Amino acid sequence: MNRPQLLEEICTLIQADIARQPNPKLGCKGLTHWEVLVLSALRLGANLDYDQLSDLAGCHSQIRHMMGLSIYEPKRYPKSTIHDNVSSLSASTIEKISDLIVGEGHRLRPKAIDKVRTDSYVLKKNIHYPTDANLLLDGIRKVIQLCAAMAQLVPLSGWRQHAHLIAKARRMKRAIEKVARSQTHDKEQRLQDGYRRLIDYGQMIVERALDSYAQVKALNVLAPPRVVRLNEALRSELQYFLVQRST
């Protein structure tokens, strides 16, 4: 396979995922398949969030050059546009693209696989166990805070006691940590029960957040422009966390 064929096959894989979006011809101007590929590789390779991607795509000359833009082209890349396109790529598509690139590398350098170069160093980390319970709590807390912030701008029900909702999740997380430190004979079962309660609670918060996400879109029709801008920014960030939770 030559390079134009390889690029065409990769772009076809990306196109298949992008085409699954509802009404792909509607809305604001999107990204080319090549731009999606460059930004996806940058996000995965450098572990960037969508705000950082938007900033680099708009300001970094070398990255813009990689995407085929000259220094005189004014094209900008809003965070929402990058998120909607890059997040459309499925895990299977990314794996297929990776296999194609690795296969091309083996074709160009067939003997490179015989040599392995490694580098290692000691990295001190401050990890709090159980880490998955901490991650669950962080996700729940962030979703609640974003919804509470939107509820201060437009009338949303269910978030007035947001501090209590976060405190309840923290109590569940502390209960898991207490069981994890114990040496009781039924430790594994108690851990499973604790995680199940926290996961179910998180699911309830996500479902409530999805309802609020839809309500804000309707309420923005009657809101002042300043409130609309603030709510749209909060909705965009909330969408990011809800998508991360589902992937």
Steps between C-alpha positions, in 0.01 A plus 500: 500500500646839399460811712206657308310170533583481871376855558184431300424188704554687828275787387233248396501353851464849650225588254298193604498618864431865418214401269319337794437843652139619459458739205874537421421771239333728755656735753823698488798417280675188622842342449657312214583135557869588500447766768310246712791257464763759600302626801413146613866396487597814690236442767599138557874551469526805726202419728335836432150617580278675246581850628871435445432353156297806399775734618777311318298459181433872493840634603777243443652561155657155462177320588304722260760421235450128563127549441572660163448866594725786397594777740252729325191282537272629778322170571423444868413182688238544775511253786147374425586429135814307595313307769208403272734368229784342699265332749316337207794269435435157649761293680489240221570767236799632694631144535462439125684823418778403739530157335521661155778737609694224676464279193636776278792548737582129482485517121741793484736367770451122515807443719419769754301250706823311573626792710337632815594829666375576848547768760385496860517708815352505847199730539366584843121504511249583768221251432203463732336161500247390399560724197185396312280621788680835490442525125131420543470768766684757287266436208187524715624817671584673171163418340314626807702823512436575132127436534484713815673783315242481219220491757617841627443647153170337401230324706614138521352267760694240696826688568412730789662257747806437283735514800300222666516289180880529492528424872294183453736379229800575724347289779463209259862537390624511861300184576679323212840616629416376850410155366814494282717552811319233702594133530151352539413165341224655284717788379458429127122480521481821703724675248275389215193623689668836570603549140153402379341766722743766373455398137120499531515842663721629220257360242216687669700825493583452131135438409397812690779696328381383157152630581646835607716509187185479286311751716772764471486482122128579511529767771777682310243611244358749751823585685706820452803473267750510789323212676482306173877532450574386853259210478635385166852493643378297798297267275804441280715405800220282642468324164871420509475331842183311408662371180815398692282307740330308217819403314 
